[in-house]
Amino acid sequence: MRQLKRVHPKEKTSLHLRNKHRERYDFKLLMDSLPDLSTFVKVNPYGDESIDFFNPVAVRMLNTALLKKYYSIDNWSIPPGYLCPPIPGRADYIHTIADLLSECNNGHVPIGDHIKCLDIGVGASCIYPIIGVSEYQWSFTGIDIDAVALESAMGIVDSNSLLKNHVLLRLQPDSRNIFKGIIAKDEYYDLTICNPPFHASAAEAQSGTRRKLKNLGSKTSGDPILNFGGQQHELWCDGGEARFIRDMVIQSKDFAHRCLCFSTLVSKESNLKSIYELIENSGASFINTIPMGQGNKQSRVVAWTFLSKSAQQEWVDLRWKMIK
């Protein structure tokens, strides 16, 4: 017997108000934008058009359609096995941090290429620069330790006029460093963003993937297929999220006056206490935490600055109001 059609909420209210993906995917519009997507769109048992989210090829094609329809990206692809990011959640980070910048600008989100953003771990998809340039016309410097990922990101930038002259890409040759060797002496950034590796080991990453697939209803046995992909350095590092953010906070102090706002995603709530203590002990003047929710997953952005309120205002007056 066919299952009854699901009644879905009109909007995903956990997403940011400016997020273009608060409503359910309109597959007709997406297929009009990218006809190749139609190969992967089927009617599920509930009578809804959808794709098989366990199929990595289908997920990549959906992302390609979303980027074309909503972000004016005509050419987008990533190498096999690299992280294919869920776009709604990535967009939420950009919109959330834009709101944070607005607090320094009389409640108005700053728009324009005079806003400089450093993306730590830009990845093969170049997803944060794509969204940030499309939505707010910011300028981005994307860094990564993976030359293959950077080559992919460069291909995306070079083949889309929207991104040209807005995105620079740099290889970090020393994985122990985050800012050193990247930020030049005469460079200043309004914002840094980061989606750090979540897991502490390959085994933990694989276990987490099995758990995720089980929760989604997959009956896959053996080694799980990562429907969103991911290379080792994208998914795990020694010490996991907590260690990576610890290193970032410690190193950010050396660039305290070269950046208005440092930020990172924090997925594990249990890591927050130690992160707060570390930021405070590093001499930061302000710490802000903004909760985010995508579906069943809860996350948050933690942001900090070493600049006093008066120094923040001076930054805005000199770099935003005079450069525009």
C-alpha positions as CSV (number, residue, x, y, z in Angstrom):
1,M,0.0,0.0,0.0
2,R,1.3,3.4,-0.9
3,Q,2.2,5.6,2.1
4,L,0.2,8.8,2.6
5,K,1.9,12.0,1.4
6,R,3.8,13.7,4.2
7,V,2.6,17.1,5.4
8,H,5.8,19.3,5.5
9,P,6.3,22.6,7.3
10,K,6.1,25.5,4.9
11,E,9.5,26.7,6.1
12,K,12.6,25.3,7.9
13,T,12.4,27.9,10.6
14,S,15.7,26.8,12.2
15,L,17.5,28.4,9.2
16,H,18.4,32.0,9.0
17,L,15.7,34.4,7.7
18,R,17.9,35.4,4.7
19,N,18.8,31.8,3.9
20,K,17.4,31.0,0.4
21,H,16.8,27.4,1.4
22,R,14.2,27.8,4.2
23,E,11.6,26.2,1.9
24,R,11.7,22.7,0.6
25,Y,13.7,22.1,-2.6
26,D,11.6,23.0,-5.6
27,F,12.9,20.3,-7.9
28,K,11.0,21.6,-10.9
29,L,12.8,24.9,-10.7
30,L,16.1,23.2,-10.1
31,M,15.6,20.9,-13.1
32,D,14.7,23.8,-15.3
33,S,18.0,25.4,-14.2
34,L,20.0,22.2,-14.6
35,P,18.2,19.6,-16.8
36,D,20.9,16.9,-15.9
37,L,19.5,16.8,-12.4
38,S,16.3,15.2,-13.7
39,T,18.1,11.8,-14.1
40,F,18.4,11.7,-10.3
41,V,14.9,13.0,-9.3
42,K,12.3,10.4,-8.4
43,V,9.0,10.4,-6.5
44,N,9.6,8.8,-3.1
45,P,7.1,6.6,-1.3
46,Y,5.5,9.7,0.3
47,G,4.7,11.2,-3.1
48,D,7.4,13.9,-3.0
49,E,10.0,14.6,-5.6
50,S,13.5,14.0,-4.2
51,I,16.9,12.4,-4.8
52,D,18.7,9.5,-3.2
53,F,20.7,11.3,-0.6
54,F,22.8,8.1,-0.2
55,N,24.1,8.6,-3.8
56,P,27.2,10.8,-3.9
57,V,26.7,11.6,-7.6
58,A,23.1,12.7,-7.0
59,V,24.1,14.9,-4.1
60,R,26.8,16.6,-6.2
61,M,24.3,17.2,-9.0
62,L,21.8,18.7,-6.5
63,N,24.5,21.1,-5.3
64,T,25.4,22.0,-8.8
65,A,21.8,22.9,-9.5
66,L,21.4,24.9,-6.3
67,L,24.5,26.9,-7.0
68,K,23.4,27.6,-10.5
69,K,19.8,28.6,-9.6
70,Y,20.5,30.6,-6.4
71,Y,24.1,31.8,-6.6
72,S,24.7,32.4,-10.3
73,I,27.4,29.8,-10.5
74,D,27.4,28.3,-14.0
75,N,30.4,26.0,-13.6
76,W,31.0,24.0,-10.4
77,S,32.6,20.6,-9.9
78,I,34.8,18.9,-7.3
79,P,37.2,16.0,-7.5
80,P,35.8,12.5,-6.6
81,G,36.1,11.9,-2.9
82,Y,36.2,15.5,-1.8
83,L,33.7,17.1,0.6
84,C,30.5,18.0,-1.1
85,P,29.0,20.5,1.5
86,P,25.3,20.8,2.4
87,I,24.6,24.2,1.1
88,P,21.8,25.4,3.4
89,G,24.1,25.0,6.5
90,R,27.0,26.7,4.8
91,A,24.8,29.6,3.9
92,D,23.6,29.9,7.5
93,Y,27.2,30.5,8.7
94,I,27.7,33.3,6.2
95,H,24.4,35.0,7.1
96,T,25.0,34.5,10.8
97,I,28.4,36.1,10.7
98,A,27.1,38.9,8.5
99,D,24.7,39.8,11.3
100,L,27.6,39.9,13.7
101,L,29.5,42.3,11.5
102,S,26.3,44.5,11.3
103,E,26.6,45.1,15.1
104,C,29.7,47.2,14.3
105,N,27.8,49.1,11.5
106,N,24.7,50.5,13.1
107,G,22.7,47.3,12.5
108,H,23.4,47.3,8.7
109,V,25.1,44.3,7.1
110,P,28.2,45.6,5.4
111,I,28.1,44.9,1.6
112,G,30.9,45.3,-0.9
113,D,34.4,44.0,-1.8
114,H,36.0,46.3,0.8
115,I,35.0,43.6,3.4
116,K,37.9,41.1,3.5
117,C,37.2,37.6,4.7
118,L,39.8,34.8,5.3
119,D,38.4,31.3,4.8
120,I,40.4,28.8,6.7
121,G,40.1,25.4,4.9
122,V,38.4,26.7,1.7
123,G,38.2,23.2,0.3
124,A,37.7,21.9,-3.2
125,S,34.1,23.3,-3.3
126,C,35.0,26.9,-2.6
127,I,31.6,27.1,-1.0
128,Y,31.9,29.9,1.5
129,P,33.4,32.4,-1.0
130,I,30.7,31.5,-3.5
131,I,27.9,32.3,-1.0
132,G,29.7,35.3,0.5
133,V,30.4,36.9,-2.9
134,S,27.0,36.2,-4.2
135,E,25.1,37.4,-1.2
136,Y,27.2,40.3,0.1
137,Q,29.9,41.0,-2.6
138,W,32.7,40.4,0.0
139,S,36.3,39.7,-1.0
140,F,37.7,36.3,0.1
141,T,41.1,34.8,0.6
142,G,40.7,31.0,0.8
143,I,43.5,28.9,2.3
144,D,44.1,25.2,2.4
145,I,46.8,22.6,3.0
146,D,45.7,20.5,0.1
147,A,47.0,21.5,-3.3
148,V,44.4,19.4,-5.1
149,A,41.6,21.1,-3.3
150,L,43.1,24.5,-4.1
151,E,43.4,23.6,-7.8
152,S,39.7,22.6,-7.8
153,A,38.7,25.9,-6.1
154,M,40.8,27.8,-8.5
155,G,39.0,26.1,-11.4
156,I,35.7,27.2,-10.0
157,V,36.9,30.8,-9.5
158,D,38.4,31.0,-13.0
159,S,35.3,29.7,-14.7
160,N,32.7,31.9,-13.0
161,S,32.8,35.7,-13.7
162,L,31.0,36.4,-10.4
163,L,34.0,35.2,-8.5
164,K,36.9,36.7,-10.5
165,N,38.6,39.6,-8.7
166,H,36.8,38.6,-5.5
167,V,38.6,35.4,-4.5
168,L,42.3,34.7,-3.9
169,L,43.5,31.3,-3.0
170,R,46.7,30.4,-1.1
171,L,48.4,27.2,-0.1
172,Q,49.4,26.8,3.6
173,P,52.6,24.8,3.3
174,D,52.8,24.1,7.1
175,S,49.8,22.3,8.5
176,R,50.9,23.4,12.0
177,N,50.2,27.0,11.1
178,I,46.9,28.7,10.4
179,F,47.6,32.4,10.0
180,K,51.4,32.5,9.9
181,G,52.7,32.4,6.3
182,I,49.3,33.4,5.0
183,I,48.5,36.9,6.3
184,A,51.1,39.3,4.8
185,K,52.5,42.3,6.8
186,D,50.3,44.8,5.0
187,E,47.1,42.7,5.1
188,Y,44.1,43.2,7.3
189,Y,40.9,41.1,7.5
190,D,37.5,42.0,8.8
191,L,36.6,38.4,9.4
192,T,37.9,34.9,9.5
193,I,35.7,31.9,9.1
194,C,36.4,28.2,9.6
195,N,34.6,24.8,9.6
196,P,37.2,22.7,11.4
197,P,37.7,19.0,11.1
198,F,35.2,17.3,13.4
199,H,36.7,14.0,14.3
200,A,39.9,13.0,16.1
201,S,40.8,10.0,14.0
202,A,39.9,8.1,10.9
203,A,38.1,5.4,12.9
204,E,36.0,8.0,14.7
205,A,35.1,9.6,11.4
206,Q,34.0,6.3,9.9
207,S,32.0,5.4,13.0
208,G,30.3,8.8,12.9
209,T,29.4,8.2,9.2
210,R,27.9,4.8,10.0
211,R,25.8,6.3,12.8
212,K,24.6,9.1,10.6
213,L,23.6,6.7,7.8
214,K,21.8,4.5,10.3
215,N,19.8,7.5,11.6
216,L,18.9,8.4,8.1
217,G,17.6,4.8,7.5
218,S,20.4,3.4,5.4
219,K,20.9,-0.4,5.5
220,T,24.4,-0.2,4.1
221,S,26.8,-2.8,5.4
222,G,30.6,-2.8,5.4
223,D,32.6,0.4,4.9
224,P,30.1,3.3,4.5
225,I,30.0,5.4,1.4
226,L,30.3,9.1,2.3
227,N,27.4,10.7,0.4
228,F,28.9,14.1,1.1
229,G,32.5,12.8,0.6
230,G,35.5,14.1,2.5
231,Q,39.3,13.7,2.5
232,Q,41.1,12.8,5.7
233,H,42.1,16.4,6.5
234,E,38.5,17.6,5.9
235,L,37.0,15.1,8.3
236,W,39.5,14.6,11.1
237,C,42.8,15.7,12.6
238,D,44.8,14.8,15.7
239,G,42.7,16.0,18.7
240,G,39.7,16.7,16.5
241,E,37.6,19.9,16.6
242,A,38.8,20.9,20.1
243,R,42.5,20.7,19.2
244,F,42.1,22.5,15.9
245,I,40.2,25.4,17.5
246,R,42.6,25.5,20.4
247,D,45.5,26.0,17.9
248,M,43.5,28.6,16.0
249,V,42.7,30.6,19.1
250,I,46.3,30.6,20.4
251,Q,47.6,31.6,17.0
252,S,45.0,34.3,16.5
253,K,46.6,36.3,19.3
254,D,49.6,37.0,17.1
255,F,47.3,38.7,14.6
256,A,45.1,40.4,17.2
257,H,45.3,43.8,15.5
258,R,45.1,42.5,11.9
259,C,41.6,41.2,12.1
260,L,38.4,42.7,13.4
261,C,36.6,39.4,14.1
262,F,37.8,35.8,14.3
263,S,35.2,33.0,14.1
264,T,34.7,29.3,13.8
265,L,32.0,26.7,13.8
266,V,31.8,24.6,16.9
267,S,29.8,21.4,16.4
268,K,30.3,19.8,19.8
269,E,28.7,21.6,22.7
270,S,31.0,19.8,25.1
271,N,33.9,21.7,23.6
272,L,32.5,25.2,24.4
273,K,33.7,25.5,28.0
274,S,37.3,24.9,27.2
275,I,37.1,27.1,24.1
276,Y,35.7,30.0,26.1
277,E,38.4,29.7,28.8
278,L,41.1,29.6,26.1
279,I,39.8,32.7,24.3
280,E,39.5,34.6,27.6
281,N,43.0,33.6,28.7
282,S,44.3,34.7,25.3
283,G,43.3,38.3,26.1
284,A,40.2,38.6,23.8
285,S,38.0,41.6,24.7
286,F,34.8,40.1,23.5
287,I,33.4,36.6,22.8
288,N,30.1,35.9,21.1
289,T,28.2,32.6,20.5
290,I,25.4,32.4,18.0
291,P,23.4,29.2,17.9
292,M,22.6,27.6,14.6
293,G,20.3,24.7,13.7
294,Q,20.0,22.7,10.5
295,G,17.4,19.9,10.8
296,N,18.3,17.6,13.7
297,K,21.8,19.0,13.9
298,Q,22.7,21.8,16.3
299,S,25.8,23.9,15.9
300,R,27.0,27.3,16.7
301,V,29.4,30.1,15.6
302,V,31.9,31.2,18.2
303,A,33.4,34.6,17.4
304,W,36.0,36.7,19.3
305,T,38.0,39.9,18.9
306,F,41.0,41.4,20.7
307,L,39.9,45.0,19.8
308,S,38.2,47.2,22.4
309,K,34.8,48.8,21.5
310,S,36.6,52.0,20.6
311,A,39.1,50.2,18.5
312,Q,36.3,48.4,16.7
313,Q,34.7,51.6,15.9
314,E,37.9,53.1,14.7
315,W,38.4,50.1,12.4
316,V,35.0,50.6,10.9
317,D,35.4,54.3,10.4
318,L,38.8,53.9,8.8
319,R,38.4,50.8,6.8
320,W,34.7,50.6,5.9
321,K,33.5,54.1,5.7
322,M,36.6,55.6,4.0
323,I,37.4,52.7,1.7
324,K,33.9,52.4,0.2
